Amino acid sequence: MWIVRNRREFLRAGGLCVGGLTLPDLLRCQATAAQPTRARDKAVIMVYLNGGPSHLDMYDLKPNAPVEYRGEFQPTRTNVSGMDICELMPLQAKIADKFAIVRNMKFQQEGHTAPELYSGFLRGDRPAIGSVISRLRVDSGVRNPMPPYVYLGDANHVGHPGFLGKAHEAYIPGAKAANLGLAREMTLEKLGDRRDLLKSFDQTHRELDIRGSMTGLDTFNAQALEMMSTNRVRDAFDVSREPEKIRGKYGKGTEYLLARRLVEAGVPMVAITPQNHGVPKDCNGQWDHHDHVFKCLRAVLPQYDQSVHALISDLHDRGLDKDVAVVIWGEMGRTPRVGSQRGTVAGRDHWPQAGFAVLAGGGFTTGQVIGATNARGERPAGEHYTPQNVLATLYTHLGIDPRSAIPDHSGRPVHLLDDTRGIRELA
């Protein structure tokens, strides 16, 4: 494996591979054979707990801290010695050997924004990991009717393609997934004719392409036609095809079950922002609870526990735990001292100085706690990890070198990450 280090080398490398690929290292393209290869059947499920889940009340409890820090919940033992989690997550406690908790996470967040989790950067128009995967699949010539990057949840929290352009946005199914099959009067022959017609229209507007916007439309047309020509995509999105026993195992966490179905069907990147159902009126449907944090967590955590337990155990039961990596995290932790936010008496505010990430599958070394925070959960004790380190780990799992560069809209090589170190304890 070699790395593109400057623009001249970057452009020279493009001529070595089929179709003028400019990312031989990302695609693991052998310079001599000029054939791109890809990590087969590897996938990532990202569970984004939007709002800032409380590290101190979920995965990093401090029972010996002063009462104004430790909160209302007690830790419970798991099936891994020395790994305690919140008492409201007993199902996860039974399968703690199947995940790892990273307790020394640190974030850059300034409010509820998603870019750092998806790209590693808070600013700078950087592409989300799913958009990078989408770009590589197009460049490598892989033909697959399944979309490369699917997002399930509120569109306000999706990871964006950045400078890669609209062609590599996430596919957000909504109600459209039920209509992915062919209309009765539409044959594959007619579909082919329409493809030729669209191609002729697109050619006329090719010169109007600005930053990939027109190319994006072309790609959307091609992908939509590809998706319409097979029932495979529609069936993957149809959760009702699952046995009732499996659906019951997930409970209300339909997004988690759908994510498992999609990666099993061949989608390499699925991100979800799960909605918490049936919560009290003064709790939002996600994780930004502030003054009602303990009341809201009592309502949310049992449902969350069931869904996470179902997803991780289901992947193992299906033999997917080596090929599918799961990361569960939010954009920050919560204030260690209870009631520190102005106007509150019993809540926790935003706290990017500390937080957690839970990782499972991926062939990772699980059943461990990685890192720690200080006695009051205020900041990492010693070394810390950031979202870039987590993303480096996920890129490596997918067969993508995190040290690599990808061209922006002007052809300038931009590195995927600044800090390319993965989480070494997981290797």
C-alpha positions, 0 to 999 in steps of 0.5 A: 500500500502506498500513499499519494503525497502531492498533486503531481503524484496524485495525478500521475497515479490516476493514469495507472488504473482502469478508467483513469482512477485517481485513488489507487490506494483507496481502492487498493489498486495494484499499480502493476495489474491496474485492477481495482479491488475492494473489501468484499461484503464489509459494512458499517452501521452508525447509530447517531444518538442526536442530542448528546447522550449522557456518558455519566448516566449510560456507560461511564457512571461515577458511583463514588463521585459527589452526589451532584455529579453521580446522578440518579442511576446505579451501575450494574455488572456486565458479563465482562469483569470490570465493565459496569454500565447503567442499571437501565440497560440489563440486556446490554449487560448480558452481551458486553463481551460483544462490544467495546466502550471507548470512555475517553472520547473528546469532541469539538461540537458547538451545538447539535451538529453532525459533521464531526461524526460523519467526516471527522471535521466540524467545518470545511465541506468535508465528505461523510464516510458514506459519501466517500464510499459512494465515490469509490464505488462509482470510480471502481465501476462496481455495479450494484443496485443497492445504494452505497449510503443509506440514512434512516432518520431526520434529514436534518442530521444526515452526513453530507457529501461535501465537495464530492457533490450531490451524486454522493448524497445519502439515500433517504428512503422515506415513503419512496421505498415502497415504490421501488418496484416496476410499474405493471405497464413498465417493462425492462425494454421500455426502461432501457429506452428511457435510459437512452432518452435520459442520456441524450438529454443529459449530454446536452447539459453536460457543460453546465456542470458546476461542482458536480451538481449536474453530474449528481442529477445524472447519477441520481437518474442512473441509480433510480433506474437501476433500483427500479429494475430489480425487486432486491432493493425494495425487498431489503427495505421491507421490514415486514418480510422479517419473521415476527419473532425477529421483529419482536426482538427489536421492539420499537427500534425498527430503524435498527432492524432495517439497518441490519437488513440493508447491510445484509443485502449489500449496502456498505454504509447505513447511518441511523438517527433513531427516534425514541417513541412514547416518551413524556411530553417534556422529553424530546424524541432524541437525546437532548434532555437538559433539565429532565435528563433523569426522567427522560433517560428512564423512559428512553434507555429501556427501549434503546437497550432492547434495540442495541441488544437486538442489533448486536446479537442478531449480527452475531447470530447471522455470522455478520459480526466480522463483516459489519462494524457498528458504532454508537455515539453522539456529538458530545457528552453531558455536563458532569455537574448536575444543574450547572446550566443556567435555569436548571436544577436537575439536568445536564447541559452540553459537554464536548470535553468528554463522551463515549463511543460503543463499537461492536462487530468488525472483527474488533477486540471487544469485551473491554473498556478503552480509556477513562475519564477523571473521577468526576467524568469531566475530561479524559484521564490521559490520552483521548480519542476523537471522532477522527480516530473512530473514523480511521478505524471504520475506514480500515475495516472497510479496506480504505486506507485512512491516510489517503487523499481524495480529489475535491471539485477542483482536482486538489487532493484532500486527505480523508483525515488529519489524525489517521490513527485508529483505536489501537485497542480494537485491533 
